[in-house]
Amino acid sequence: MSLTKNLVAGILVWFIAAVTYAEDTNQQILEQLKAMQKQLQQQKAEIQSLKGQVDQKVNAQDLDAAIDMSMDDALFQGKVGGVNLAKNTGGLSLSGDLRIRFQQTDIDSTDTTSEIWNHRLRLASVYKVGDVTVKVGLKTNVGSYTSGNSAWDGGSTGDIGVDYASVEMKVGKDMTGIFGQQKNPFTHAGVLFDTEFRPQGATLLMKAGDIDITAGVYNMGVNGSNTEFLWAVQAGMEITENLPVKVAFYSYEDSDNASDDVDTQVDIYASMKLPAGNIDADVYVQYTDNIGADDDGGATNGVLGGDETDAMVVGLNLKDGKYSGGLAYISSGMNSMEDATNDGDFAINGVGVDVEGYKLSVNYALSNAETIGFTYRSVETRDGTVEDEAEILQVNYNIKF
């Protein structure tokens, strides 16, 4: 496919641009720091001059406290610059990130190549008061379990909606409850859940000695005229130093018929840090088997309902200074999981089950807030009678703020 040549050329162009941009950025930062330092010295001189003009009846300590008030203190009092906040927003923090992506996809069966630009914008706020934490996130394209991308199609408005909105409350020393639409609380490697997946429901986080427990029940949307629920529990502990292992059970069921299990998955996840000198390296593995698959189910793409119920991923992550990357092998059977929630990018024509292949990623940090990089996926059908292949190249620019 022509994608391989494009990939090699793209990597070379990307690397040259990264180094050039990084040098330019460093020079700009140094110039800005010098200008800010000069301005700060001028402001200090003005402050000392004003202090000398203040009426002696004013308490000097109070004046110093007002002058030295930090940004956090101003925020706590409900004032940020010229913006007045409500009095109860003292523990509020704001953040966000923007990703701009170019994607090229080659599909073997149709001999077609598609190219698309898109972006994903996310805004996050966290409010803390006592033992209660409120988390609210906004993002583009909230109508999908597995994507926040807004395509550049010339007419898209890039609508922003609620990504998550949850309340966390500590219940005793070793227990926390979470209620609402929330970030995924379960540890995984991308087999069962996409990174964009936001379950809606209630979660309980507990610690019993050396064992961490995460349990919850979630509304998974509408299945026909009934509401489908996910019941989940995951328990984990460190077997040895730097070797955490987690075991989970996920069960999907219909509210009108509790005995009608759609899927019941047993899942094992483990990761381990590797000694590699100055390089941060870790390996991870996740294996899932859908023991609740219906043996009497009909065939899909030549696969019977009770067959091909396993899924797995084995991967390696590396980080050395400004460079980071990873390599993973991924495989998922036709009846291994809910296709609506797994990795939306590791798929052929939008289908993320009955596939296997590899994922390679390389990233370079332009600054503490900016990264550029690429991800390459080679995907093919695993078990079905209809064979197909896809190559997917994504080039990403990310900035956090």
DOBAKE-363573 format. One record per residue (C-alpha): x, y, z; residue number from 1. Coordinates in nm, 3 decimals, decimal comma. Each point is the difference from the previous one (the first is absolute). Layout:
N
xx: X | yy: Y | zz: Z | n: NUM
...
//
This chain:
401
xx: 0,000 | yy: 0,000 | zz: 0,000 | n: 1
xx: 0,108 | yy: 0,358 | zz: -0,056 | n: 2
xx: -0,052 | yy: 0,066 | zz: 0,371 | n: 3
xx: 0,339 | yy: -0,151 | zz: 0,093 | n: 4
xx: 0,189 | yy: 0,245 | zz: -0,224 | n: 5
xx: -0,208 | yy: 0,287 | zz: 0,131 | n: 6
xx: 0,075 | yy: -0,113 | zz: 0,355 | n: 7
xx: 0,379 | yy: 0,004 | zz: -0,049 | n: 8
xx: -0,009 | yy: 0,338 | zz: -0,172 | n: 9
xx: -0,233 | yy: 0,138 | zz: 0,261 | n: 10
xx: 0,226 | yy: -0,111 | zz: 0,287 | n: 11
xx: 0,302 | yy: 0,175 | zz: -0,155 | n: 12
xx: -0,191 | yy: 0,324 | zz: -0,057 | n: 13
xx: -0,147 | yy: -0,020 | zz: 0,347 | n: 14
xx: 0,338 | yy: -0,052 | zz: 0,167 | n: 15
xx: 0,166 | yy: 0,292 | zz: -0,181 | n: 16
xx: -0,295 | yy: 0,226 | zz: 0,083 | n: 17
xx: 0,007 | yy: -0,110 | zz: 0,363 | n: 18
xx: 0,367 | yy: 0,086 | zz: 0,051 | n: 19
xx: -0,030 | yy: 0,335 | zz: -0,183 | n: 20
xx: -0,315 | yy: 0,094 | zz: 0,187 | n: 21
xx: 0,151 | yy: -0,096 | zz: 0,334 | n: 22
xx: 0,305 | yy: 0,224 | zz: -0,058 | n: 23
xx: -0,218 | yy: 0,294 | zz: -0,102 | n: 24
xx: -0,229 | yy: -0,055 | zz: 0,297 | n: 25
xx: 0,290 | yy: -0,011 | zz: 0,251 | n: 26
xx: 0,136 | yy: 0,332 | zz: -0,137 | n: 27
xx: -0,343 | yy: 0,162 | zz: 0,029 | n: 28
xx: -0,038 | yy: -0,122 | zz: 0,359 | n: 29
xx: 0,340 | yy: 0,145 | zz: 0,099 | n: 30
xx: -0,089 | yy: 0,338 | zz: -0,150 | n: 31
xx: -0,337 | yy: 0,000 | zz: 0,180 | n: 32
xx: 0,167 | yy: -0,087 | zz: 0,333 | n: 33
xx: 0,244 | yy: 0,290 | zz: -0,036 | n: 34
xx: -0,285 | yy: 0,242 | zz: -0,075 | n: 35
xx: -0,206 | yy: -0,126 | zz: 0,295 | n: 36
xx: 0,299 | yy: 0,027 | zz: 0,235 | n: 37
xx: 0,056 | yy: 0,362 | zz: -0,103 | n: 38
xx: -0,369 | yy: 0,079 | zz: 0,048 | n: 39
xx: 0,000 | yy: -0,164 | zz: 0,344 | n: 40
xx: 0,293 | yy: 0,213 | zz: 0,115 | n: 41
xx: -0,184 | yy: 0,315 | zz: -0,112 | n: 42
xx: -0,314 | yy: -0,106 | zz: 0,187 | n: 43
xx: 0,196 | yy: -0,066 | zz: 0,320 | n: 44
xx: 0,143 | yy: 0,351 | zz: -0,016 | n: 45
xx: -0,350 | yy: 0,146 | zz: -0,048 | n: 46
xx: -0,135 | yy: -0,199 | zz: 0,295 | n: 47
xx: 0,274 | yy: 0,123 | zz: 0,231 | n: 48
xx: -0,071 | yy: 0,357 | zz: -0,113 | n: 49
xx: -0,372 | yy: -0,038 | zz: 0,072 | n: 50
xx: 0,068 | yy: -0,150 | zz: 0,341 | n: 51
xx: 0,185 | yy: 0,315 | zz: 0,096 | n: 52
xx: -0,302 | yy: 0,214 | zz: -0,096 | n: 53
xx: -0,257 | yy: -0,199 | zz: 0,201 | n: 54
xx: -0,146 | yy: 0,157 | zz: 0,315 | n: 55
xx: 0,191 | yy: -0,128 | zz: 0,307 | n: 56
xx: -0,331 | yy: -0,099 | zz: 0,162 | n: 57
xx: -0,030 | yy: -0,291 | zz: -0,246 | n: 58
xx: 0,136 | yy: -0,321 | zz: 0,149 | n: 59
xx: 0,318 | yy: -0,088 | zz: -0,191 | n: 60
xx: -0,056 | yy: -0,375 | zz: 0,041 | n: 61
xx: -0,347 | yy: 0,025 | zz: -0,155 | n: 62
xx: 0,145 | yy: 0,193 | zz: -0,293 | n: 63
xx: 0,271 | yy: -0,260 | zz: -0,059 | n: 64
xx: -0,257 | yy: -0,280 | zz: 0,016 | n: 65
xx: -0,218 | yy: 0,171 | zz: -0,262 | n: 66
xx: 0,294 | yy: 0,058 | zz: -0,231 | n: 67
xx: 0,133 | yy: -0,356 | zz: 0,033 | n: 68
xx: -0,338 | yy: -0,168 | zz: -0,054 | n: 69
xx: 0,049 | yy: -0,300 | zz: -0,229 | n: 70
xx: -0,218 | yy: -0,103 | zz: -0,292 | n: 71
xx: -0,141 | yy: -0,286 | zz: 0,205 | n: 72
xx: -0,105 | yy: 0,242 | zz: 0,275 | n: 73
xx: -0,168 | yy: 0,225 | zz: -0,254 | n: 74
xx: -0,181 | yy: -0,298 | zz: -0,143 | n: 75
xx: -0,109 | yy: -0,111 | zz: 0,346 | n: 76
xx: -0,160 | yy: 0,339 | zz: 0,058 | n: 77
xx: -0,189 | yy: -0,026 | zz: -0,328 | n: 78
xx: 0,207 | yy: 0,248 | zz: -0,199 | n: 79
xx: 0,221 | yy: -0,078 | zz: -0,298 | n: 80
xx: 0,121 | yy: 0,309 | zz: -0,182 | n: 81
xx: -0,308 | yy: 0,192 | zz: -0,105 | n: 82
xx: -0,232 | yy: -0,302 | zz: 0,033 | n: 83
xx: -0,222 | yy: -0,030 | zz: 0,307 | n: 84
xx: -0,079 | yy: -0,359 | zz: 0,102 | n: 85
xx: -0,260 | yy: -0,127 | zz: 0,243 | n: 86
xx: 0,111 | yy: -0,001 | zz: 0,364 | n: 87
xx: -0,020 | yy: -0,380 | zz: 0,022 | n: 88
xx: 0,250 | yy: -0,061 | zz: -0,283 | n: 89
xx: 0,303 | yy: 0,022 | zz: 0,227 | n: 90
xx: 0,144 | yy: -0,342 | zz: -0,092 | n: 91
xx: -0,053 | yy: 0,033 | zz: -0,375 | n: 92
xx: 0,269 | yy: -0,096 | zz: -0,251 | n: 93
xx: -0,027 | yy: 0,013 | zz: -0,381 | n: 94
xx: 0,193 | yy: -0,179 | zz: -0,275 | n: 95
xx: -0,038 | yy: -0,126 | zz: -0,355 | n: 96
xx: 0,168 | yy: -0,143 | zz: -0,306 | n: 97
xx: -0,026 | yy: 0,024 | zz: -0,378 | n: 98
xx: 0,099 | yy: -0,270 | zz: -0,248 | n: 99
xx: 0,026 | yy: 0,062 | zz: -0,376 | n: 100
xx: 0,026 | yy: -0,319 | zz: -0,207 | n: 101
xx: 0,064 | yy: -0,105 | zz: -0,358 | n: 102
xx: -0,112 | yy: -0,357 | zz: -0,077 | n: 103
xx: 0,055 | yy: -0,218 | zz: -0,304 | n: 104
xx: -0,177 | yy: -0,338 | zz: -0,031 | n: 105
xx: 0,061 | yy: -0,270 | zz: -0,261 | n: 106
xx: -0,262 | yy: -0,279 | zz: -0,032 | n: 107
xx: 0,118 | yy: -0,308 | zz: -0,191 | n: 108
xx: -0,337 | yy: -0,152 | zz: -0,100 | n: 109
xx: -0,118 | yy: 0,316 | zz: -0,173 | n: 110
xx: 0,348 | yy: 0,122 | zz: -0,104 | n: 111
xx: -0,086 | yy: 0,346 | zz: 0,129 | n: 112
xx: 0,195 | yy: 0,269 | zz: 0,184 | n: 113
xx: -0,167 | yy: 0,270 | zz: 0,207 | n: 114
xx: 0,155 | yy: 0,309 | zz: 0,157 | n: 115
xx: -0,158 | yy: 0,220 | zz: 0,265 | n: 116
xx: 0,088 | yy: 0,283 | zz: 0,238 | n: 117
xx: -0,174 | yy: 0,032 | zz: 0,336 | n: 118
xx: 0,040 | yy: 0,149 | zz: 0,344 | n: 119
xx: -0,099 | yy: -0,085 | zz: 0,355 | n: 120
xx: -0,044 | yy: 0,271 | zz: 0,262 | n: 121
xx: -0,044 | yy: -0,087 | zz: 0,369 | n: 122
xx: -0,059 | yy: 0,235 | zz: 0,292 | n: 123
xx: 0,012 | yy: -0,120 | zz: 0,361 | n: 124
xx: -0,091 | yy: 0,153 | zz: 0,335 | n: 125
xx: 0,049 | yy: -0,141 | zz: 0,349 | n: 126
xx: -0,163 | yy: 0,152 | zz: 0,309 | n: 127
xx: 0,100 | yy: -0,119 | zz: 0,346 | n: 128
xx: -0,161 | yy: 0,087 | zz: 0,330 | n: 129
xx: 0,069 | yy: -0,215 | zz: 0,304 | n: 130
xx: -0,041 | yy: -0,370 | zz: -0,089 | n: 131
xx: -0,206 | yy: 0,075 | zz: -0,313 | n: 132
xx: 0,146 | yy: 0,035 | zz: -0,350 | n: 133
xx: -0,208 | yy: 0,103 | zz: -0,301 | n: 134
xx: 0,147 | yy: -0,074 | zz: -0,344 | n: 135
xx: -0,147 | yy: 0,138 | zz: -0,322 | n: 136
xx: 0,149 | yy: -0,045 | zz: -0,346 | n: 137
xx: -0,106 | yy: 0,128 | zz: -0,343 | n: 138
xx: 0,114 | yy: -0,127 | zz: -0,339 | n: 139
xx: -0,083 | yy: -0,006 | zz: -0,369 | n: 140
xx: -0,214 | yy: -0,282 | zz: -0,148 | n: 141
xx: -0,144 | yy: -0,130 | zz: 0,328 | n: 142
xx: -0,249 | yy: -0,225 | zz: -0,179 | n: 143
xx: 0,254 | yy: -0,283 | zz: -0,034 | n: 144
xx: 0,133 | yy: -0,244 | zz: 0,262 | n: 145
xx: 0,333 | yy: -0,023 | zz: -0,181 | n: 146
xx: 0,077 | yy: 0,334 | zz: -0,168 | n: 147
xx: 0,022 | yy: 0,368 | zz: 0,075 | n: 148
xx: 0,113 | yy: 0,089 | zz: -0,351 | n: 149
xx: -0,168 | yy: 0,278 | zz: -0,195 | n: 150
xx: 0,071 | yy: -0,042 | zz: -0,371 | n: 151
xx: 0,102 | yy: 0,292 | zz: -0,220 | n: 152
xx: -0,272 | yy: -0,047 | zz: -0,262 | n: 153
xx: -0,058 | yy: 0,363 | zz: -0,084 | n: 154
xx: -0,338 | yy: 0,013 | zz: 0,173 | n: 155
xx: 0,057 | yy: -0,152 | zz: 0,342 | n: 156
xx: -0,067 | yy: 0,229 | zz: 0,294 | n: 157
xx: 0,211 | yy: -0,208 | zz: 0,238 | n: 158
xx: -0,273 | yy: -0,002 | zz: 0,264 | n: 159
xx: 0,118 | yy: -0,034 | zz: 0,360 | n: 160
xx: -0,194 | yy: -0,194 | zz: 0,264 | n: 161
xx: 0,044 | yy: -0,164 | zz: 0,340 | n: 162
xx: 0,277 | yy: -0,261 | zz: -0,001 | n: 163
xx: -0,042 | yy: -0,087 | zz: 0,368 | n: 164
xx: -0,168 | yy: 0,148 | zz: 0,306 | n: 165
xx: 0,053 | yy: -0,180 | zz: 0,331 | n: 166
xx: 0,009 | yy: 0,046 | zz: 0,375 | n: 167
xx: 0,260 | yy: -0,176 | zz: 0,215 | n: 168
xx: -0,038 | yy: -0,033 | zz: 0,377 | n: 169
xx: 0,226 | yy: -0,166 | zz: 0,254 | n: 170
xx: -0,184 | yy: -0,252 | zz: 0,217 | n: 171
xx: 0,237 | yy: -0,078 | zz: 0,283 | n: 172
xx: 0,377 | yy: -0,035 | zz: -0,021 | n: 173
xx: 0,029 | yy: -0,260 | zz: -0,279 | n: 174
xx: -0,320 | yy: 0,043 | zz: -0,200 | n: 175
xx: -0,114 | yy: 0,247 | zz: -0,267 | n: 176
xx: -0,329 | yy: 0,014 | zz: -0,188 | n: 177
xx: -0,043 | yy: 0,145 | zz: -0,352 | n: 178
xx: -0,338 | yy: 0,076 | zz: -0,156 | n: 179
xx: -0,082 | yy: 0,132 | zz: -0,347 | n: 180
xx: 0,157 | yy: -0,021 | zz: -0,344 | n: 181
xx: 0,365 | yy: -0,055 | zz: 0,080 | n: 182
xx: 0,344 | yy: -0,081 | zz: -0,130 | n: 183
xx: 0,050 | yy: -0,375 | zz: -0,029 | n: 184
xx: 0,106 | yy: -0,118 | zz: 0,349 | n: 185
xx: 0,122 | yy: -0,344 | zz: -0,116 | n: 186
xx: 0,361 | yy: -0,075 | zz: -0,094 | n: 187
xx: 0,030 | yy: -0,133 | zz: -0,355 | n: 188
xx: 0,225 | yy: -0,003 | zz: -0,307 | n: 189
xx: -0,255 | yy: 0,092 | zz: -0,264 | n: 190
xx: -0,149 | yy: -0,343 | zz: -0,072 | n: 191
xx: -0,344 | yy: 0,040 | zz: 0,158 | n: 192
xx: -0,022 | yy: 0,378 | zz: 0,026 | n: 193
xx: 0,104 | yy: 0,293 | zz: -0,218 | n: 194
xx: 0,184 | yy: 0,283 | zz: 0,177 | n: 195
xx: -0,302 | yy: 0,223 | zz: -0,073 | n: 196
xx: -0,248 | yy: -0,236 | zz: 0,175 | n: 197
xx: -0,196 | yy: 0,178 | zz: 0,280 | n: 198
xx: -0,230 | yy: -0,233 | zz: 0,199 | n: 199
xx: -0,318 | yy: 0,142 | zz: 0,156 | n: 200
xx: -0,086 | yy: -0,128 | zz: 0,346 | n: 201
xx: 0,147 | yy: -0,059 | zz: 0,347 | n: 202
xx: 0,349 | yy: -0,115 | zz: 0,101 | n: 203
xx: 0,144 | yy: -0,103 | zz: 0,338 | n: 204
xx: 0,377 | yy: 0,009 | zz: 0,053 | n: 205
xx: 0,124 | yy: -0,200 | zz: 0,298 | n: 206
xx: 0,327 | yy: -0,112 | zz: 0,153 | n: 207
xx: 0,021 | yy: -0,317 | zz: 0,211 | n: 208
xx: 0,356 | yy: -0,043 | zz: 0,120 | n: 209
xx: 0,220 | yy: -0,038 | zz: -0,309 | n: 210
xx: -0,299 | yy: -0,054 | zz: -0,231 | n: 211
xx: -0,164 | yy: 0,282 | zz: -0,200 | n: 212
xx: -0,362 | yy: -0,060 | zz: -0,101 | n: 213
xx: -0,206 | yy: 0,189 | zz: -0,259 | n: 214
xx: -0,368 | yy: -0,093 | zz: -0,035 | n: 215
xx: -0,291 | yy: 0,164 | zz: -0,180 | n: 216
xx: -0,320 | yy: -0,017 | zz: -0,201 | n: 217
xx: -0,051 | yy: 0,206 | zz: -0,317 | n: 218
xx: -0,272 | yy: 0,086 | zz: -0,250 | n: 219
xx: 0,129 | yy: -0,102 | zz: -0,343 | n: 220
xx: -0,275 | yy: 0,162 | zz: -0,203 | n: 221
xx: -0,315 | yy: -0,135 | zz: -0,160 | n: 222
xx: -0,021 | yy: -0,356 | zz: -0,131 | n: 223
xx: -0,327 | yy: -0,007 | zz: -0,196 | n: 224
xx: -0,264 | yy: 0,110 | zz: 0,250 | n: 225
xx: 0,207 | yy: -0,103 | zz: 0,303 | n: 226
xx: 0,287 | yy: 0,159 | zz: 0,188 | n: 227
xx: 0,320 | yy: -0,206 | zz: -0,002 | n: 228
xx: 0,221 | yy: 0,002 | zz: 0,311 | n: 229
xx: 0,364 | yy: -0,085 | zz: 0,060 | n: 230
xx: 0,089 | yy: -0,152 | zz: 0,338 | n: 231
xx: 0,375 | yy: 0,007 | zz: 0,063 | n: 232
xx: 0,256 | yy: -0,077 | zz: 0,270 | n: 233
xx: 0,380 | yy: 0,010 | zz: -0,020 | n: 234
xx: 0,245 | yy: -0,098 | zz: 0,275 | n: 235
xx: 0,375 | yy: 0,056 | zz: -0,015 | n: 236
xx: 0,321 | yy: -0,017 | zz: 0,198 | n: 237
xx: 0,376 | yy: 0,007 | zz: -0,050 | n: 238
xx: 0,122 | yy: -0,360 | zz: -0,013 | n: 239
xx: 0,358 | yy: 0,123 | zz: 0,027 | n: 240
xx: 0,154 | yy: 0,346 | zz: -0,023 | n: 241
xx: -0,094 | yy: 0,164 | zz: -0,333 | n: 242
xx: -0,229 | yy: -0,289 | zz: -0,098 | n: 243
xx: -0,365 | yy: 0,099 | zz: 0,048 | n: 244
xx: -0,262 | yy: -0,258 | zz: -0,102 | n: 245
xx: -0,374 | yy: 0,065 | zz: -0,032 | n: 246
xx: -0,288 | yy: -0,247 | zz: -0,050 | n: 247
xx: -0,343 | yy: 0,121 | zz: -0,113 | n: 248
xx: -0,350 | yy: -0,127 | zz: -0,078 | n: 249
xx: -0,227 | yy: 0,193 | zz: -0,237 | n: 250
xx: -0,362 | yy: -0,106 | zz: -0,048 | n: 251
xx: -0,252 | yy: 0,165 | zz: -0,235 | n: 252
xx: -0,368 | yy: -0,060 | zz: 0,065 | n: 253
xx: -0,344 | yy: 0,126 | zz: -0,101 | n: 254
xx: -0,210 | yy: 0,168 | zz: 0,268 | n: 255
xx: -0,318 | yy: -0,188 | zz: -0,101 | n: 256
xx: 0,162 | yy: -0,343 | zz: 0,012 | n: 257
xx: 0,282 | yy: -0,034 | zz: 0,251 | n: 258
xx: 0,083 | yy: -0,355 | zz: -0,115 | n: 259
xx: 0,059 | yy: 0,111 | zz: -0,359 | n: 260
xx: 0,376 | yy: 0,072 | zz: 0,014 | n: 261
xx: 0,127 | yy: 0,159 | zz: -0,318 | n: 262
xx: 0,366 | yy: -0,043 | zz: 0,101 | n: 263
xx: 0,185 | yy: -0,112 | zz: 0,311 | n: 264
xx: 0,371 | yy: 0,060 | zz: -0,033 | n: 265
xx: 0,288 | yy: -0,117 | zz: 0,218 | n: 266
xx: 0,296 | yy: 0,235 | zz: -0,041 | n: 267
xx: 0,362 | yy: -0,008 | zz: 0,122 | n: 268
xx: 0,242 | yy: 0,295 | zz: -0,026 | n: 269
xx: 0,367 | yy: 0,016 | zz: 0,107 | n: 270
xx: 0,290 | yy: 0,239 | zz: -0,058 | n: 271
xx: 0,366 | yy: 0,006 | zz: 0,100 | n: 272
xx: 0,278 | yy: 0,258 | zz: -0,012 | n: 273
xx: 0,322 | yy: -0,113 | zz: -0,169 | n: 274
xx: 0,358 | yy: 0,096 | zz: 0,092 | n: 275
xx: 0,126 | yy: 0,200 | zz: -0,297 | n: 276
xx: 0,245 | yy: 0,257 | zz: 0,134 | n: 277
xx: -0,120 | yy: 0,356 | zz: -0,059 | n: 278
xx: -0,290 | yy: -0,120 | zz: -0,215 | n: 279
xx: -0,342 | yy: -0,049 | zz: 0,161 | n: 280
xx: -0,129 | yy: -0,335 | zz: -0,126 | n: 281
xx: -0,299 | yy: -0,210 | zz: 0,093 | n: 282
xx: -0,183 | yy: -0,297 | zz: -0,148 | n: 283
xx: -0,369 | yy: -0,076 | zz: 0,042 | n: 284
xx: -0,246 | yy: -0,275 | zz: -0,088 | n: 285
xx: -0,379 | yy: -0,029 | zz: 0,012 | n: 286
xx: -0,202 | yy: -0,314 | zz: -0,069 | n: 287
xx: -0,381 | yy: -0,021 | zz: -0,014 | n: 288
xx: -0,238 | yy: -0,291 | zz: -0,050 | n: 289
xx: -0,373 | yy: 0,047 | zz: -0,051 | n: 290
xx: -0,133 | yy: -0,297 | zz: 0,197 | n: 291
xx: -0,357 | yy: 0,126 | zz: -0,042 | n: 292
xx: -0,014 | yy: -0,042 | zz: -0,378 | n: 293
xx: -0,308 | yy: -0,186 | zz: -0,125 | n: 294
xx: 0,097 | yy: -0,345 | zz: -0,136 | n: 295
xx: -0,331 | yy: -0,012 | zz: -0,188 | n: 296
xx: 0,056 | yy: 0,334 | zz: -0,171 | n: 297
xx: -0,003 | yy: 0,026 | zz: -0,378 | n: 298
xx: 0,308 | yy: 0,045 | zz: -0,213 | n: 299
xx: 0,146 | yy: 0,344 | zz: -0,080 | n: 300
xx: 0,253 | yy: 0,008 | zz: -0,284 | n: 301
xx: 0,027 | yy: -0,379 | zz: 0,036 | n: 302
xx: 0,063 | yy: 0,009 | zz: 0,379 | n: 303
xx: -0,254 | yy: -0,169 | zz: 0,228 | n: 304
xx: -0,132 | yy: 0,182 | zz: 0,309 | n: 305
xx: 0,197 | yy: -0,213 | zz: 0,247 | n: 306
xx: 0,332 | yy: 0,009 | zz: -0,189 | n: 307
xx: 0,290 | yy: 0,247 | zz: -0,009 | n: 308
xx: -0,074 | yy: 0,153 | zz: 0,339 | n: 309
xx: 0,355 | yy: 0,104 | zz: 0,098 | n: 310
xx: 0,189 | yy: 0,328 | zz: -0,041 | n: 311
xx: 0,348 | yy: 0,113 | zz: 0,102 | n: 312
xx: 0,266 | yy: 0,269 | zz: -0,028 | n: 313
xx: 0,374 | yy: -0,021 | zz: 0,069 | n: 314
xx: 0,198 | yy: 0,322 | zz: -0,009 | n: 315
xx: 0,319 | yy: 0,189 | zz: 0,080 | n: 316
xx: 0,032 | yy: 0,372 | zz: 0,089 | n: 317
xx: 0,327 | yy: 0,197 | zz: -0,008 | n: 318
xx: 0,095 | yy: 0,354 | zz: 0,103 | n: 319
xx: 0,338 | yy: 0,169 | zz: -0,032 | n: 320
xx: 0,009 | yy: 0,373 | zz: 0,064 | n: 321
xx: -0,222 | yy: 0,174 | zz: -0,253 | n: 322
xx: -0,060 | yy: -0,319 | zz: -0,199 | n: 323
xx: -0,263 | yy: -0,261 | zz: 0,080 | n: 324
xx: -0,166 | yy: -0,284 | zz: -0,184 | n: 325
xx: -0,156 | yy: -0,341 | zz: 0,012 | n: 326
xx: -0,062 | yy: -0,323 | zz: -0,185 | n: 327
xx: -0,296 | yy: -0,233 | zz: 0,059 | n: 328
xx: -0,158 | yy: -0,314 | zz: -0,143 | n: 329
xx: -0,382 | yy: 0,000 | zz: 0,023 | n: 330
xx: -0,248 | yy: -0,279 | zz: -0,071 | n: 331
xx: -0,376 | yy: -0,019 | zz: 0,061 | n: 332
xx: -0,238 | yy: -0,282 | zz: -0,090 | n: 333
xx: -0,338 | yy: 0,052 | zz: -0,165 | n: 334
xx: -0,193 | yy: -0,067 | zz: 0,325 | n: 335
xx: 0,254 | yy: 0,128 | zz: 0,252 | n: 336
xx: -0,151 | yy: 0,337 | zz: 0,095 | n: 337
xx: -0,239 | yy: 0,286 | zz: -0,062 | n: 338
xx: 0,111 | yy: 0,158 | zz: -0,329 | n: 339
xx: -0,153 | yy: 0,333 | zz: 0,106 | n: 340
xx: 0,257 | yy: 0,067 | zz: 0,276 | n: 341
xx: 0,333 | yy: -0,148 | zz: -0,112 | n: 342
xx: 0,284 | yy: 0,184 | zz: -0,180 | n: 343
xx: -0,170 | yy: 0,197 | zz: -0,276 | n: 344
xx: 0,327 | yy: 0,051 | zz: -0,193 | n: 345
xx: 0,109 | yy: -0,367 | zz: -0,015 | n: 346
xx: -0,269 | yy: -0,107 | zz: -0,246 | n: 347
xx: -0,083 | yy: -0,076 | zz: -0,363 | n: 348
xx: -0,282 | yy: 0,212 | zz: -0,142 | n: 349
xx: -0,106 | yy: 0,087 | zz: 0,355 | n: 350
xx: -0,012 | yy: -0,362 | zz: 0,125 | n: 351
xx: 0,234 | yy: -0,066 | zz: 0,294 | n: 352
xx: -0,068 | yy: -0,372 | zz: 0,062 | n: 353
xx: 0,128 | yy: -0,297 | zz: -0,202 | n: 354
xx: 0,323 | yy: 0,194 | zz: -0,058 | n: 355
xx: 0,368 | yy: -0,037 | zz: 0,087 | n: 356
xx: 0,319 | yy: 0,186 | zz: -0,076 | n: 357
xx: 0,258 | yy: 0,248 | zz: 0,124 | n: 358
xx: 0,015 | yy: 0,358 | zz: 0,123 | n: 359
xx: 0,317 | yy: 0,212 | zz: -0,007 | n: 360
xx: 0,025 | yy: 0,352 | zz: 0,142 | n: 361
xx: 0,283 | yy: 0,257 | zz: 0,028 | n: 362
xx: -0,029 | yy: 0,343 | zz: 0,166 | n: 363
xx: 0,228 | yy: 0,298 | zz: 0,056 | n: 364
xx: -0,055 | yy: 0,267 | zz: 0,269 | n: 365
xx: 0,042 | yy: 0,348 | zz: -0,144 | n: 366
xx: -0,046 | yy: 0,147 | zz: 0,349 | n: 367
xx: -0,165 | yy: -0,092 | zz: 0,330 | n: 368
xx: -0,335 | yy: 0,067 | zz: -0,163 | n: 369
xx: 0,046 | yy: -0,097 | zz: -0,366 | n: 370
xx: 0,065 | yy: -0,331 | zz: -0,175 | n: 371
xx: 0,002 | yy: -0,119 | zz: -0,359 | n: 372
xx: 0,006 | yy: -0,360 | zz: -0,113 | n: 373
xx: -0,152 | yy: -0,276 | zz: -0,206 | n: 374
xx: -0,185 | yy: -0,328 | zz: 0,053 | n: 375
xx: -0,002 | yy: -0,278 | zz: -0,258 | n: 376
xx: -0,243 | yy: -0,295 | zz: 0,013 | n: 377
xx: 0,005 | yy: -0,313 | zz: -0,215 | n: 378
xx: -0,332 | yy: -0,184 | zz: 0,042 | n: 379
xx: -0,140 | yy: -0,316 | zz: -0,161 | n: 380
xx: -0,299 | yy: -0,228 | zz: 0,058 | n: 381
xx: 0,067 | yy: -0,278 | zz: 0,248 | n: 382
xx: -0,256 | yy: -0,282 | zz: -0,028 | n: 383
xx: -0,273 | yy: 0,098 | zz: -0,244 | n: 384
xx: -0,055 | yy: -0,156 | zz: -0,343 | n: 385
xx: 0,021 | yy: 0,343 | zz: -0,166 | n: 386
xx: 0,363 | yy: 0,117 | zz: 0,009 | n: 387
xx: 0,109 | yy: 0,362 | zz: -0,003 | n: 388
xx: 0,294 | yy: 0,222 | zz: 0,099 | n: 389
xx: 0,046 | yy: 0,364 | zz: 0,092 | n: 390
xx: 0,294 | yy: 0,233 | zz: 0,057 | n: 391
xx: -0,067 | yy: 0,312 | zz: 0,205 | n: 392
xx: 0,248 | yy: 0,286 | zz: 0,046 | n: 393
xx: -0,072 | yy: 0,286 | zz: 0,241 | n: 394
xx: 0,221 | yy: 0,308 | zz: 0,043 | n: 395
xx: -0,088 | yy: 0,196 | zz: 0,314 | n: 396
xx: 0,079 | yy: 0,340 | zz: 0,151 | n: 397
xx: -0,103 | yy: 0,039 | zz: 0,366 | n: 398
xx: 0,009 | yy: 0,300 | zz: 0,230 | n: 399
xx: -0,111 | yy: 0,017 | zz: 0,365 | n: 400
xx: -0,107 | yy: 0,317 | zz: 0,175 | n: 401
//
